[in-house]
Amino acid sequence: MISQEMVCSILACYALPWEGTHGIPHWARVLENGRRLSAITGAKVQIVELFALFHDSQRINEGFDDGHGRRGAKLARELSGVQYDISNEDFRLLIEACELHTDGLLGGDVTLQTCWDADRLDLGRVGITPLAEKLCTEGAKRPDLFKWAARRGEEQFIPNLISSEWGIRLP
């Protein structure tokens, strides 16, 4: 689903260092978190994977960046039908997940919840331990998954999929 060409199109619009706090390693960890969570929650994995790429793709700084989720959703709109095709309902979910991912919401469609949890489980990369009460799904609160994802964020683990699936070599 996620082609190397699509990743390159997104990166062509990315204003920050690729290896930064909100860059490629974060996207890849969110994607892997989301894949594991989707297997538990039943979320639409295709939407979760697209969310991982778009949600922080239009940040203009590594700190507070109001509106970056809406800008990421705008890029998702621009690339829809060009780099990927999904149903109208799935597209609505992707846009909502991106636009609202920083709002701290807990309820809603299981796919939205899974997207948000996949991102929140990676807060360790900025020195914040994820809190179970701020996670949406029971899957994200499972001790094994929670510890696995939180540790990877804290260690700023660089997933192999960056090179194996996306064809990108980081310094």
C-alpha positions as CSV (number, residue, x, y, z in Angstrom):
1,M,0.0,0.0,0.0
2,I,2.7,2.5,1.0
3,S,4.9,2.8,-2.1
4,Q,8.4,4.2,-2.2
5,E,7.1,6.8,-4.7
6,M,4.4,8.0,-2.2
7,V,7.0,8.3,0.6
8,C,9.2,10.3,-1.8
9,S,6.3,12.6,-2.7
10,I,5.5,13.2,1.0
11,L,9.2,13.9,1.8
12,A,9.4,16.3,-1.1
13,C,7.0,18.5,0.9
14,Y,8.6,17.9,4.3
15,A,10.2,21.0,5.8
16,L,12.1,19.4,8.7
17,P,15.1,17.1,8.9
18,W,14.1,13.6,7.9
19,E,15.7,12.0,11.0
20,G,14.2,14.6,13.4
21,T,11.7,14.2,16.2
22,H,8.7,14.2,14.0
23,G,10.4,12.7,10.9
24,I,10.8,9.4,9.2
25,P,11.8,7.3,12.2
26,H,8.7,8.5,14.1
27,W,6.4,7.8,11.1
28,A,7.9,4.3,10.8
29,R,7.4,3.6,14.5
30,V,3.8,4.9,14.3
31,L,3.2,2.6,11.3
32,E,4.6,-0.4,13.2
33,N,2.6,0.5,16.3
34,G,-0.5,0.8,14.2
35,R,0.0,-2.5,12.4
36,R,0.3,-4.3,15.8
37,L,-2.6,-2.4,17.2
38,S,-4.8,-3.0,14.1
39,A,-4.3,-6.8,14.5
40,I,-5.8,-6.4,18.0
41,T,-8.5,-3.7,17.5
42,G,-9.7,-4.7,14.1
43,A,-9.0,-1.2,12.7
44,K,-8.6,-0.6,9.0
45,V,-4.8,-1.1,8.7
46,Q,-4.6,0.7,5.4
47,I,-5.9,3.9,7.0
48,V,-3.6,3.5,10.0
49,E,-0.6,3.1,7.7
50,L,-1.6,6.2,5.7
51,F,-2.1,8.1,8.9
52,A,1.4,7.2,10.0
53,L,2.8,9.0,7.0
54,F,0.5,12.0,6.8
55,H,-0.2,13.0,10.4
56,D,3.1,14.9,11.0
57,S,4.2,15.3,7.3
58,Q,3.4,19.0,7.2
59,R,5.0,20.2,10.4
60,I,7.0,23.4,10.1
61,N,8.8,23.1,13.4
62,E,9.6,20.4,16.0
63,G,7.8,22.2,18.9
64,F,4.2,23.5,19.1
65,D,2.8,23.6,15.6
66,D,-0.9,24.4,15.6
67,G,-2.5,23.3,12.4
68,H,0.0,20.7,11.3
69,G,-2.6,17.9,11.4
70,R,-4.9,19.9,9.1
71,R,-2.0,20.6,6.7
72,G,-1.1,16.9,6.7
73,A,-4.8,16.1,5.9
74,K,-4.5,18.7,3.0
75,L,-1.5,16.8,1.6
76,A,-3.5,13.5,1.9
77,R,-6.3,15.1,-0.1
78,E,-3.8,16.3,-2.8
79,L,-2.2,12.8,-3.1
80,S,-5.5,10.9,-3.1
81,G,-6.2,9.3,-6.4
82,V,-2.6,10.0,-7.5
83,Q,-0.5,8.1,-5.0
84,Y,-3.2,6.0,-3.3
85,D,-6.9,5.1,-3.7
86,I,-9.3,4.4,-0.9
87,S,-13.1,4.5,-0.5
88,N,-14.8,7.7,0.4
89,E,-15.6,6.4,3.9
90,D,-11.9,5.4,4.5
91,F,-10.8,8.8,3.1
92,R,-13.1,10.6,5.6
93,L,-11.5,8.5,8.5
94,L,-8.0,9.3,7.3
95,I,-8.7,13.1,7.2
96,E,-10.4,13.0,10.6
97,A,-7.5,11.1,12.1
98,C,-4.9,13.5,10.8
99,E,-6.9,16.7,11.6
100,L,-7.7,15.7,15.2
101,H,-4.7,13.7,16.3
102,T,-3.4,16.4,18.7
103,D,-6.8,17.1,20.3
104,G,-6.5,14.4,23.0
105,L,-9.7,12.7,22.0
106,L,-10.4,9.2,23.2
107,G,-13.7,8.2,21.6
108,G,-14.9,7.5,18.1
109,D,-14.4,4.9,15.4
110,V,-11.9,2.2,16.3
111,T,-9.7,3.1,13.3
112,L,-9.4,6.7,14.6
113,Q,-8.6,5.4,18.1
114,T,-6.0,3.0,16.7
115,C,-4.3,5.9,14.7
116,W,-4.2,8.1,17.7
117,D,-2.9,5.4,20.0
118,A,-0.2,4.4,17.5
119,D,1.1,8.0,17.6
120,R,0.7,8.4,21.4
121,L,2.6,5.2,22.1
122,D,5.7,7.0,20.5
123,L,5.7,9.9,22.9
124,G,8.8,8.6,24.6
125,R,10.8,10.1,21.7
126,V,10.2,13.5,23.3
127,G,10.7,12.4,26.9
128,I,7.0,11.9,27.7
129,T,5.9,8.5,29.0
130,P,2.6,7.5,27.5
131,L,-0.2,7.3,30.0
132,A,-2.7,4.5,29.9
133,E,-5.6,6.8,30.7
134,K,-4.8,8.9,27.6
135,L,-4.9,5.9,25.3
136,C,-8.1,5.0,23.5
137,T,-7.9,1.2,23.0
138,E,-7.5,-1.7,25.3
139,G,-5.0,-3.1,22.9
140,A,-2.7,-0.1,23.4
141,K,-2.9,-0.6,27.2
142,R,-1.8,-4.2,27.0
143,P,1.4,-4.3,29.0
144,D,3.4,-6.2,26.3
145,L,2.5,-3.9,23.5
146,F,2.7,-0.7,25.7
147,K,6.2,-1.6,26.9
148,W,7.4,-2.6,23.4
149,A,6.2,0.6,21.8
150,A,7.2,3.0,24.7
151,R,10.7,1.5,24.8
152,R,11.2,2.0,21.1
153,G,10.1,5.6,21.3
154,E,12.4,6.3,24.3
155,E,15.3,4.7,22.5
156,Q,14.4,6.5,19.2
157,F,14.6,3.1,17.6
158,I,14.9,3.3,13.8
159,P,12.7,0.6,12.2
160,N,14.1,-1.5,9.3
161,L,11.1,-0.8,7.2
162,I,12.5,2.6,6.4
163,S,15.1,1.0,4.1
164,S,13.3,-2.4,3.4
165,E,9.9,-1.0,2.4
166,W,10.5,2.7,1.7
167,G,14.0,2.4,0.2
168,I,15.4,5.3,2.3
169,R,18.8,5.3,3.9
170,L,19.2,7.6,6.9
171,P,22.6,8.9,8.0
